[in-house]
Amino acid sequence: MNININKVKIIVTVPSEHVDNLRNTICEAGAGKIGNYTHCSILTKCIGTFKPLERANPYIGEKNKLEVVNEERLEVICDIKKAKKVISKIREVHPYEEPGIDIIPLIDEETLQDL
């Protein structure tokens, strides 16, 4: 079976007060388009933890102290040709110094074969 990856799912967690701005920014860059719909996303409330090291410049919290933060997990589908631009936009507007970004390749339904 020959599988071409044309789309990815991009997942990033973000403090709740920044989710609308982040979603709008990345959707304007081309993410979140499914068929005749734009700004398609999934939000899941979650709790993030992190401990900024001495050389960190944390947006939230203090150096060398474990932080527990209410966040939202934002998921969008993205054409692979636009993914680099979308990821760049995430880094541009995300409040965190080092946002955690997952990029998951997606298999097109048309490439699936009956077994």
N, C-alpha and C positions, 0 to 999 in steps of 0.2 A: 504494500500500500504506500503510495506517495502522498505525503501530507504537506501542504503549503500552509504556512501561518500568515494569515492576512489581518488578524485582529488580536489584540491583547486586552486583558483586564488589568487596569491600574487601580491599586488599592493604597490608600494613605490614611493615617489617622491624624486628626486635627482637633484642637480645642473647639468646643461647640460654638463659641462666639465668632469663629473664623470660617465655619463651614460654608456659609452662603457665598462669601467672597471667593473662596477657593473653588467651589463648584462652578460659579459663573465664569471665573477666569479660565479654568481648564476646558469648560464646554465651549467657550468662545474660541479656544485654540483648536477645537475639533473633536474633543472627547465627548462621550455621552450621546452619540447619534446611533439610533437603532431604527432602520427603515425610514419612515416619514416623521420620526420624532427626534427632537433634540433635547438636551439637558436631562437625559435619562441617567439616573444614578440610584444607588442603594445607600442608605444611611443606617448604621447600627450603632447604638450607644455602647460604649466600652470604657474600660478603665485601663489607662496606660501607666507604666512605672518606668522610672529612669533615675540614674544617679549621675549628675554632672561631675566630671573629673576636674581637677585643678585648672586645666587650661581651657575649659569650656566657658561659653558665654551664654548661660541659659536664659531663655525667654521667661520660664516659670521656674521657681525654686532656687535653691542655694547649692553651691558647690559642695561635693562630698556628702550630700544628704539625699537619701532615697525619697523621691517624690511620687505621689500617687495622684493622677489627674483624670478627671472626667473628660472623655474625648468622644469623638464620633469617627467611625470607620466609613470612609467615603469610597465607593466602588463605582468605576465607570468602564464601559467598553470603549476601545479606541482602535481606529485603523492603524496598523503598524507603521504606515508611512508618516503618521502624525504623532506617534508616540514620543519621539525625542523632543519635539516642540512642547508637548503637553507636560512632560517631566520637567523640562526647563522652566515652564510657567509655575509648576508646583513649587520648585525651589525658590522662584522669584517672590511669590506672595505668601508662602507658608511662614508662620511666625517662628517655627523652630529652626535652630542653627543646623540641625541634621535631621530632617524629616525621614521617617521610615517609609519607604516606597516599595511595594510589591508589584512586579510585572509578571503576569501569568499569560503564556501563550494559549490561544484558543483554537480549537479545531473547527473548521467550517462544517456545518451539517452535511453539505453536499459531498464532502470527502469520505463520509462514513459509508461503509459497504455492509450489505446484509451478509451475515455469516452462515 
